[in-house]
Amino acid sequence: MNRKNKIIIFLFGLLLMVGAYVYIECYNTSHIDIINASTEISTDSQKLTASFISNENDANLIYKDKIVELVGVVKEVTFLNNRNTIVLEGENKNSSVLCDMQSDQLRMVKNLKKGQKIELKGVCKGFLKDVILLNCMLINQ
């Protein structure tokens, strides 16, 4: 086997290992058992949005990639692109919390009404005008 073939085999193996690592990391973060995972932070939607609005960098250190249990008032419920999303009222009318729900929550999400107070749990991913929570589940519904 010449030197060129060895290099190609080495690079292919390296690419395979990197791909496996990325797949495992993505798979592990997207399939967290939220309901059984311990809550790292409990707050309400107004305090959460206020924290990001006042100092996004500090709020990221506190909330980002953590399991957050949240109480809030439903502002809107959407079912776009096969995604079930609950929008909770924030500190002001221009900010809110977008809660991307797990697909098995559809029946409960459909029963929610605007102005209803709810409690949910999800992974905080940061702030883009609204706070984003992924993989959310309703609690005590």
C-alpha positions, -999 to +999 in steps of 0.1 A: +000+000+000+015+033-010+016+065+011-014+081-008-037+052+001-027+053+038-035+090+039-069+085+023-077+056+047-066+077+077-087+108+066-117+086+060-114+070+095-110+105+111-140+118+092-160+088+104-150+093+141-159+131+139-192+123+123-200+097+151-191+122+178-213+149+163-242+125+159-239+113+195-237+149+209-268+160+189-287+129+198-280+132+235-291+169+237-323+165+217-337+135+236-336+146+272-363+131+293-375+165+306-402+152+329-378+130+349-348+154+346-342+175+377-351+212+373-321+234+375-339+267+378-375+277+386-389+311+376-418+328+358-419+341+323-418+377+332-387+374+354-370+353+327-376+378+299-366+407+322-334+390+330-325+386+293-336+421+284-316+437+312-283+418+306-283+390+280-248+379+287-255+374+324-288+357+317-271+333+293-247+323+320-276+316+344-302+300+320-287+288+287-287+250+282-303+245+317-336+228+325-360+255+335-393+251+352-415+281+342-448+295+352-465+319+328-496+332+311-505+319+276-503+347+251-507+325+220-507+288+209-494+279+174-493+247+153-471+258+124-448+234+104-458+204+126-444+222+156-465+229+187-455+262+202-468+280+233-460+317+236-460+330+271-463+366+281-430+383+289-420+414+309-435+437+282-457+434+251-426+432+228-410+402+245-422+367+253-411+332+259-414+307+230-419+272+242-414+245+216-434+216+229-426+179+226-449+162+200-466+140+227-480+171+243-503+180+214-536+169+231-528+191+261-515+220+241-548+220+220-568+225+252-549+256+263-566+290+262-552+325+259-548+341+293-545+307+311-518+303+337-496+272+331-465+255+343-440+239+320-404+226+319-379+228+290-343+236+280-335+273+277-316+279+245-311+317+247-327+350+235-335+364+201-360+392+210-379+363+228-366+337+251-365+303+235-372+270+254-370+237+236-382+202+243-409+215+267-435+196+286-466+208+305-465+201+342-497+194+363-521+197+334 
